[in-house]
Amino acid sequence: MGIRGQGILLSSALARARFNAPWSPEQPVIKLQMVEEQAVGTVLTTLQASDEDSSIGEFNITANDYFAINPTTGVIYTTARLDYEVVKEVKFMVTVSDTGVPALTATADVIVDIINLNDNEPHFTQPEYYFNITENSPQGTVAGKVEAHDGDVGAFGELTYTLIGENNKYFSIDAYTGNVMVANASILDREQLKELTLSVVAQDKAPATVQKSATATIHINILDVNDNAPVFTRSTYNSTVSENAAYQPPAALLQVQAIDLDEGLFGDVRYIIIAGNEMALFKLDAQSGIIYPAQSLAGKHGVYELLISARDTQGSGTMESTAKAIITVLRVNRHRPEYVIPALSNATIEIPGDIVQPDYLLLTVKALDNDTDDSGRISYHLQLNNVNVQETAEFKIDEYTGELRARQQLNRKNRANYDIILVARDAGNPPFESLRLLTVSIVDANENRPEFPDAANPYKVSINENSGRDVKVGHIQAASRSKHNRDIFYYMLLGNEDGAFYVDKLTGDIFTNKSLDREQTDAYTLYILASIKADLHISEEERASFSIKTLSRDNTVAKVAITVLDVNDNPPVFEKSIYYAGVNANAKMNAAITLVNATDADQGKNAKIEYMIVASNLYKFGASKSTGSIVPSPFAISQDGRITANTIMAEYNQDRFELEIVARELEQPQRSANTKVNIWVFDGTQLVRVILSRPPEEVFQEQEEIIAELRNATQHRIIVDEIRFHLDSIGRIRMDWCDLYFHAVDPQTHQIAPVDEILKDIDRNYDYLKDYYAGFAIENVVPAYIAIVQDEFDLAVAGLVALVIVLFVGVISFIVLCCCLKHWNLSVPVETRRKEALIKKQIIEDLNTTENPLWIEQKLKLYEEQELTMQVFSEPDHISNSDAPGHLDHRSSLEQVHHGQSVDNTYATIQPRNNQNRLTAGSGNNGGGGGSISMRSGGAGNAGGLGGAGLLLTRIDPHANDFADYATLRNNRAPSMYEFTGSTFQAPIRDGDDAVAELI
């Protein structure tokens, strides 16, 4: 709707065109309004203008997007759709010109205000909303938010939200924000309602006549919370089972069930027994709720009340409930009565005489039942026409005592044999019965059972092993003194449990039922019954009830002793496939080295074996291949398997032999067995000594275990060479201690390992071995032999030194000669010569005393002012291996003076205590002791003494009896190895000089 104006344009020759009011030259503005959404071509207004001196020529409009003008009529109309939400105001300029010459114009600024209409409908961001909210949420809990938009501006575009539908009373919505909230929480129970639907309306604020709205659907999913405890279907579950219910695999006894209305994890229930299962008789499947027996219920009859807990969240939740499971275990009749009397299933009792009087006690029936309580209570009956009765026409039986008696008089002439069926019935549920056929025979007093003659019984027979099946072993024969010619039948009772034999029922011949092996069973004793019954059946239960003692006294039973004779059917077998041993390089001829043992399972001469060495393969030191077999062998073997040295071993020192030993039967077919013996040739310094505070016989028993632990610690093969008694400090044999000597072999190189390497391995594994030390009573592990040897002397260096000395002496001699030549004509005064002669005479006279035989020349008198101190002390049997081997600790005179000890300066001559020669290396097995002391001069760095003179003690045999045992050295000093003669020399004795400190 536009503003229309009308007017008359008055023209004047000098006047301009003018727009009609409200336009004015001072305010050249025209304000108009137009409603949005008008059709294209809608007239906004018609401009009118006037000119005083001419007419209006045309109208023009500036370019714009929405309006155009008719240049003739001045009508302004729309050229595009106006949308208030896009453009709220349109500005353009119009001009009008007259028809004068020159044409004059007037301009107006047109402002068009667009009037808004409610032309846009609200729309939601989603057609449907899905919200989740947990059950039991309190009032005001926000479930979600809806959102709608309106393209209009102002009140037309402002929206408000409301809920509609049947469930809107349980929820509210913020009219402006769109937040959907809980208004009434009573409906939020997932167990009652899992989902509900609401409708939300969005309305703008336009007047009611033009108001617009939109609707969306809200789906609210109620989420579960753990607000329900499991509920058992019953408060008490009952089950009755028998005590023989299976438990491997277990039988289901009952099932409990609890329901949790929650879903998912919250509704996942687990079961557990919380009380009543103290004996652990039952187990409960946590998922299924099935109760099974956890062990055999036999003998566990009774009523058990279990308290079961059901807990949600797979057993870890806070919600739980309990129920009772009452299980009644009933006694079960598990065992049938077993007859003791009569023992045979078809027994026969014979009553001598022609007439049996009424109430005559024929037999007391006895049966046993292994069930307890009432189930094991037995009653006795007779069976007649499949009915249990207490008496028949001829017999009666006491229900409780089992006494079987004659009910009436029985006459043999009328009837000699009666067959009755005995019934033993227990009181179990259900009851078990055992039947037994009993034949009562009234026999002539002169009629006897078949018996074996005492002269032949017991029978003794023999048979070779491996004889095969159906080979006759022997024959038995019973006789009957009856006037009737009755046949005798034979039945095997005992002694044939493995089915090795069978007896001919009619003839009494005994045969093998299989091939016999003497090494498994070398003798059988068969018990064979002679009977006049042709169809006697003996059950396994009856056989088990027989007593050997009773059968041995029964003349109706033959005792057959069968001896299985040996056949040479077994080869010899060595105890070990490989033996390991060692021999000292200084071993003498016929020295024992080791013992091999082969056994033959046969007997007697078939078990006799001879031993042979078929090869003596030599492996030189460090070689991995044999140089071949030594012929003749350096070793010999006796017929008891003892290997000894057959030659002097010194030439094979440090070598290894691999002997191939054959053990062969003396009897045909002379089967044989082979083994190998590895022998290392060692010297005494390669042995390790283990000192044990246990007697040798105990160490022999535990030898393999000690070797195993040492092998684990050192990773070497341990070979024991000797175990012998220990010696104390005064040479006495200690029967309660022993020394174990061994050498260790590297398993890779097959060489004897150095002693210090083995000792280091043992020290490194002390923590591992300390427990075994205590268990085996190991006191110490030390080198077995310690040889103290002099340093090697290099001949080349000695020659060089000698050459230098000769040159030096030559130069000095030359110089002295020159000096002598210069003064050779000088003569010594006679007086001087006389004085020197007197001095020499005095010296000779002094030599007749024992003070000092060394002062021969006057110039030796200078040594009188010097002091020589020597300390000689007894050396222990073994010195410490922690220092360099072979060096004894000698103290100088200065050290002795430092300790305040007085020292005699008289020289001494030192001699051995005995006249034995110096011992050689490797003679450690000899029992004697001895040694020598040699004097040598040296530099100041030697062990002490005057002018650097020192002592070197070379000890080869550390096991000499003269040395003290380390365990008994304390406060007991052994006699010195050396003694002093011809002087007043006294060796100082240090306090606390204990050789055990040097050893350990």
Secondary structure by P-SEA (a helix, b strand, c coil): cbbbbbbbbcccccccccccccccccccbbbbbbbcccccccccbbbbbbbcccccccccccccccccccccccbbbbcbbbbccccccccbbbbbbcccccccbbbbbbbbbbbbcccbbbbccccbbbbbbccccccccccbbbbbbbcccccccbbbbbbbccccccccccccccbbbbccccccccccccbbbbbbbbbcccccccccbbbbbbbbbbbbcccccccccccbbbbbbccccccccccccbbbbbbbcccccccbbbbbbcccccccccccccccccccccccccccbbbbbbbbbbbccccccccbbbbbbbbbbbbccccccccccccccbbbbbbccccccccccccbbbbbbcccccccbbbbbbbccccccccccccccccccbbbbbccccccccccbbbbbbbbbcccccbbbbbbbbbbbbccccccccccccccccbbbbbbcccccccccbbbbbbbccccbbbbbbbbccccccccccccccccbbbbccccccccccbbbbbbbbcccccccccaaaaaaccaaaaaacccbbbbbbbbbbccccccccccccccbbbbcccccccccbbbbbbbcccccccbbbbbbccbbbbcccccccccccccccccccccbbbbbcccccccccbbbbbbbbbbbccccccbbbbbbbbbbbccccbbbbbbcccaaaaaaaaaaaaaaaaaaccccccccbbbbbbcccccccccbbbbbbccccccccccccaaaaaaaaaaaccccaaaaaaaccccccccccccccccccaaaaaaaaaaaaaaaaaaaaaaaaaaaacccccccaaaaaaaaaaaaaaaaaaccccccccccccccccccbbbbbbbbbbcccccccccccccccccaaaaaaabbbbbcbbbbbbcccccccccccccccccccbbbbbbbbccccccccccbbbbbbbcccccccccccccccccccccccccccccbbbbbbcccccccccc
